[in-house]
Amino acid sequence: MTRPNGMSLTGPEEISASHAQSFTRFESSQHLLTVPDIGIDGGTATVRANLVAMHMWEGSKTNANNVGNFFVAGGVIDVTLIQIDGRWKMSQLRNTVIWRAGGFRNMLQTR
């Protein structure tokens, strides 16, 4: 998995631990995906979807009336899946941020 800051993670344990650490900065978060565009070629599938994500900083009391309390980002999720023993497994996932808006305190943290 490649995070928006370019950091690459491998395997469920590493990805889960990184997300658990990163999301401690947020009081709440919401991610909205569009209907995915899926292509299948034999034992490989690709998925592309647009993403809009809103994150409320810890301590904001979910008050979105103050721009410093949150940030919103829009981007693209690209996923490659491979078929192993008749089951689809994620091979790669990349989250590319195209735009950001809102308050960016703590964004320089590399979690």
C-alpha positions as CSV (number, residue, x, y, z in Angstrom):
1,M,0.0,0.0,0.0
2,T,1.2,3.5,-0.8
3,R,-0.1,6.3,1.4
4,P,-0.7,9.8,0.2
5,N,2.6,10.9,1.7
6,G,4.5,8.4,-0.4
7,M,5.2,5.9,2.4
8,S,4.9,2.3,1.3
9,L,3.6,-0.4,3.6
10,T,3.5,-4.2,3.1
11,G,1.2,-6.7,4.6
12,P,-1.9,-6.5,6.8
13,E,-0.1,-6.1,10.1
14,E,2.1,-3.2,8.9
15,I,-0.8,-1.5,7.2
16,S,-3.1,-1.9,10.2
17,A,-0.5,-0.7,12.7
18,S,0.3,2.4,10.5
19,H,-3.4,3.3,10.2
20,A,-4.0,2.8,13.9
21,Q,-1.1,5.2,14.7
22,S,-2.1,7.8,12.1
23,F,-5.7,7.9,13.0
24,T,-5.1,8.8,16.6
25,R,-4.8,12.4,15.4
26,F,-8.4,12.4,14.4
27,E,-11.6,12.6,16.4
28,S,-13.6,11.3,13.5
29,S,-13.1,10.6,9.8
30,Q,-15.3,9.8,6.8
31,H,-14.3,8.5,3.4
32,L,-16.6,8.5,0.4
33,L,-15.8,6.4,-2.7
34,T,-17.4,6.7,-6.1
35,V,-18.6,3.7,-8.0
36,P,-15.4,1.9,-8.9
37,D,-14.2,1.3,-12.4
38,I,-13.1,-2.3,-12.5
39,G,-11.2,-4.2,-15.2
40,I,-10.4,-7.9,-15.3
41,D,-7.7,-9.5,-17.5
42,G,-7.3,-13.1,-16.6
43,G,-6.0,-13.4,-13.1
44,T,-5.4,-9.7,-12.6
45,A,-8.0,-7.0,-11.8
46,T,-7.6,-3.3,-11.5
47,V,-9.9,-1.0,-9.6
48,R,-10.0,2.8,-9.8
49,A,-12.3,5.0,-7.7
50,N,-12.5,8.7,-6.7
51,L,-12.2,9.4,-3.0
52,V,-13.3,12.3,-0.8
53,A,-12.2,12.1,2.8
54,M,-12.9,14.4,5.7
55,H,-10.9,14.2,8.9
56,M,-11.8,16.1,12.2
57,W,-8.7,16.8,14.3
58,E,-8.7,15.5,17.8
59,G,-10.2,18.0,20.2
60,S,-12.4,19.7,17.5
61,K,-15.6,18.4,19.1
62,T,-16.7,17.5,15.5
63,N,-17.2,21.3,14.9
64,A,-16.9,21.8,11.2
65,N,-17.8,25.4,11.5
66,N,-14.2,26.3,12.2
67,V,-11.9,25.6,9.2
68,G,-9.0,24.8,11.6
69,N,-10.9,21.8,13.0
70,F,-10.8,19.7,9.9
71,F,-9.4,19.0,6.5
72,V,-10.9,17.5,3.4
73,A,-9.0,15.8,0.7
74,G,-10.0,14.5,-2.7
75,G,-8.1,12.0,-4.8
76,V,-7.9,8.6,-6.5
77,I,-7.6,5.1,-5.2
78,D,-5.9,2.6,-7.6
79,V,-5.9,-1.1,-6.6
80,T,-4.4,-4.1,-8.3
81,L,-5.7,-7.5,-7.3
82,I,-4.4,-11.0,-8.3
83,Q,-6.3,-14.2,-8.2
84,I,-4.7,-16.9,-6.1
85,D,-6.3,-20.3,-5.6
86,G,-9.6,-18.9,-6.9
87,R,-9.6,-16.0,-4.5
88,W,-8.9,-12.3,-5.2
89,K,-6.1,-10.8,-3.1
90,M,-4.9,-7.2,-3.1
91,S,-1.5,-6.9,-4.6
92,Q,-1.2,-3.0,-4.6
93,L,-3.2,-0.1,-3.3
94,R,-2.3,3.5,-4.0
95,N,-4.1,6.6,-2.6
96,T,-3.1,9.7,-4.6
97,V,-4.4,13.0,-3.2
98,I,-5.3,15.6,-5.9
99,W,-6.5,18.4,-3.6
100,R,-6.8,19.4,0.0
101,A,-8.8,22.1,1.9
102,G,-9.3,23.1,5.5
103,G,-7.0,23.3,8.4
104,F,-3.7,21.5,8.0
105,R,-2.3,21.5,11.6
106,N,-0.4,18.3,12.2
107,M,-0.2,17.4,8.5
108,L,3.6,17.4,8.6
109,Q,3.6,14.4,10.9
110,T,4.7,11.4,8.9
111,R,2.4,8.8,10.5
